[in-house]
């Protein structure tokens, strides 16, 4: 499982996909989410605006990512 550190309260699913270089753009994220099974905490998610918070686990294409809030503001 890969840890993804964020320094804000949450990150939206489409932003997460771009951050991890799974998709190239927001438009690509929208279609990617609809065409692929993405699990958030074990449940299928289709909303690109889904807020991912500290401790959430995202599974995409067989890879798991855990969101970790570092508490540091940039």
URRA-V111509 format. One record per backbone hydrogen bond with DSSP energy under -1.0 kcal/mol. CO is the residue of the C=O (numbers start at 1). NH is the residue of the N-H. Records with the same first field share a line. If there is no record, write none. Layout:
BEGIN
CO: NH + NH
END
This chain:
BEGIN
2: 66
4: 68
6: 70
11: 52
12: 16
13: 17
14: 18
15: 19
16: 20
17: 22 + 23
18: 21
25: 29
26: 30
27: 31
28: 32
29: 33
30: 34
31: 35
32: 36
38: 45
39: 59
40: 43
43: 40
47: 50
48: 14
50: 13
52: 11
53: 56
56: 67
57: 41
58: 65
59: 39
60: 63
63: 60
64: 2
65: 58
66: 4
67: 55
68: 6
END
